[in-house]
């Protein structure tokens, strides 16, 4: 599977860079698809998430209060952004210290389930971002991707294959 890391310039700012993922030759990012599939059913929650992402990128950075930490494998940085205060939606992402987040997909978390593993849609979205996190983390370890003050850097385009 090929994927591309794409900066979401409208959300990135002085505090953190915000990215999403395009799979193969898809014209939309995982974040775009998340917004489209949840906008009609959860407009207030989407608005809350968008405001939080702007806050993270432009004003406060990747403060832990915005995330549900440890949603993936130990140490992989996978976490979930959620709307306040009801927490109906989960948006899976990879948090890189105070530098950046890479947003994947997500969806509605029914109140009767305890974990993402119990919902097929959430499971699919979480497992995809966990797989991407593993690859990106390896590339960071190999210095193919470098964490700078508020951005990710690479000598080559952010197009990879796993």
C-alpha positions as CSV (number, residue, x, y, z in Angstrom):
1,X,0.0,0.0,0.0
2,X,1.3,3.4,-0.9
3,X,0.5,6.5,1.2
4,X,1.4,10.1,1.2
5,X,1.8,12.5,4.2
6,X,0.0,15.8,3.3
7,X,0.3,19.0,5.3
8,X,-3.0,20.6,6.2
9,X,-1.8,24.2,5.9
10,X,-5.1,25.7,7.1
11,X,-4.6,24.0,10.5
12,X,-0.8,24.1,10.8
13,X,0.8,27.0,12.6
14,X,3.5,28.2,14.9
15,X,2.8,25.6,17.6
16,X,2.5,22.4,15.5
17,X,2.3,21.1,12.0
18,X,-0.9,19.2,11.1
19,X,-0.8,16.5,8.5
20,X,-3.1,13.8,7.1
21,X,-2.7,10.8,4.9
22,X,-3.7,10.0,1.3
23,X,-3.9,6.3,0.4
24,X,-2.6,5.2,-3.0
25,X,-3.9,7.7,-5.7
26,X,-7.0,8.8,-3.7
27,X,-7.7,12.5,-4.1
28,X,-8.9,12.9,-0.6
29,X,-7.1,12.6,2.7
30,X,-8.3,10.3,5.5
31,X,-9.2,13.4,7.4
32,X,-11.3,14.7,4.4
33,X,-13.2,11.4,4.3
34,X,-13.8,11.5,8.1
35,X,-15.3,15.0,7.8
36,X,-17.5,14.0,4.8
37,X,-18.8,10.9,6.5
38,X,-19.7,12.5,9.8
39,X,-20.6,16.1,8.9
40,X,-24.3,15.5,8.4
41,X,-24.8,13.3,11.5
42,X,-22.5,15.2,13.9
43,X,-22.1,18.8,12.8
44,X,-21.5,20.2,16.3
45,X,-18.9,17.5,17.0
46,X,-17.1,18.2,13.7
47,X,-17.0,21.9,14.5
48,X,-15.6,21.1,18.0
49,X,-12.9,18.9,16.5
50,X,-12.0,21.5,13.8
51,X,-11.6,24.2,16.5
52,X,-9.4,21.9,18.6
53,X,-7.2,21.1,15.6
54,X,-6.8,24.9,14.9
55,X,-5.9,25.4,18.6
56,X,-3.3,22.7,18.4
57,X,-1.7,24.0,15.3
58,X,-1.8,27.7,15.8
59,X,-2.0,28.4,19.6
60,X,-1.3,25.6,22.1
61,X,0.6,22.8,20.5
62,X,0.0,19.1,21.0
63,X,-1.0,19.3,24.6
64,X,-2.1,16.0,26.1
65,X,-5.5,17.3,27.2
66,X,-6.7,17.2,23.5
67,X,-5.9,13.5,23.1
68,X,-6.7,10.0,24.3
69,X,-3.2,8.6,24.6
70,X,-2.1,5.1,23.9
71,X,-4.7,4.0,21.4
72,X,-2.2,1.9,19.4
73,X,0.9,-0.1,20.3
74,X,3.1,1.0,23.2
75,X,5.3,3.9,22.3
76,X,3.9,4.4,18.7
77,X,2.3,7.8,19.4
78,X,-1.2,6.7,18.2
79,X,-3.9,8.5,20.0
80,X,-7.4,9.8,19.4
81,X,-8.7,13.3,19.2
82,X,-12.3,13.6,20.3
83,X,-15.0,16.3,20.5
84,X,-15.9,18.0,23.7
85,X,-17.8,17.3,26.0
86,X,-19.8,14.4,24.7
87,X,-16.9,12.6,23.0
88,X,-19.1,10.9,20.4
89,X,-16.4,10.9,17.6
90,X,-12.9,9.5,17.6
91,X,-10.3,10.8,15.1
92,X,-7.2,8.6,15.2
93,X,-3.8,10.3,14.8
94,X,-0.1,10.0,15.5
95,X,1.3,12.6,17.9
96,X,4.9,13.5,17.6
97,X,6.0,15.3,20.7
98,X,5.2,19.0,20.5
99,X,6.1,19.0,16.8
100,X,3.2,17.6,14.8
101,X,0.2,15.3,14.4
102,X,-0.7,13.1,11.5
103,X,-4.4,12.7,11.3
104,X,-6.0,9.5,10.0
105,X,-9.6,8.6,10.0
106,X,-12.1,7.6,12.7
107,X,-15.8,7.7,13.3
108,X,-18.6,7.5,15.8
109,X,-18.0,5.6,19.0
110,X,-21.2,4.1,20.3
111,X,-21.6,4.6,24.1
112,X,-22.2,0.8,24.6
113,X,-18.7,-0.2,23.4
114,X,-15.7,0.1,25.5
115,X,-12.8,0.0,23.0
116,X,-12.2,0.6,19.3
117,X,-11.6,-3.1,18.8
118,X,-15.3,-3.7,19.5
119,X,-16.5,-1.6,16.5
120,X,-15.7,-2.7,13.0
121,X,-15.4,0.8,11.5
122,X,-13.2,2.1,14.4
123,X,-11.1,-1.0,14.4
124,X,-10.4,-0.6,10.7
125,X,-9.5,3.1,11.1
126,X,-7.3,2.5,14.1
127,X,-5.5,-0.4,12.6
128,X,-4.7,1.6,9.5
129,X,-3.2,4.5,11.5
130,X,-1.2,2.0,13.7
131,X,0.3,0.4,10.5
132,X,1.2,3.9,9.2
133,X,2.7,4.9,12.6
134,X,4.9,1.9,12.6
135,X,6.3,2.8,9.1
136,X,6.7,6.5,9.9
137,X,8.3,5.8,13.2
138,X,10.8,3.5,11.5
139,X,11.6,6.3,8.9
140,X,12.1,8.7,11.8
141,X,14.5,6.3,13.5
142,X,16.4,5.9,10.2
143,X,16.5,9.7,9.8
144,X,14.5,9.5,6.6
145,X,12.0,11.8,8.3
146,X,13.3,14.4,10.8
147,X,11.3,16.1,13.5
148,X,12.1,19.8,13.5
149,X,10.7,22.6,15.7
150,X,7.1,22.6,14.4
151,X,7.3,20.4,11.3
152,X,8.3,17.1,9.7
153,X,11.1,17.3,7.2
154,X,12.3,14.9,4.5
155,X,14.7,15.4,1.6
156,X,12.2,13.6,-0.6
157,X,8.4,13.9,-1.0
158,X,6.4,12.2,1.8
159,X,5.3,9.3,-0.5
160,X,5.9,5.9,1.0
161,X,5.0,2.2,0.6
162,X,4.3,-0.4,3.2
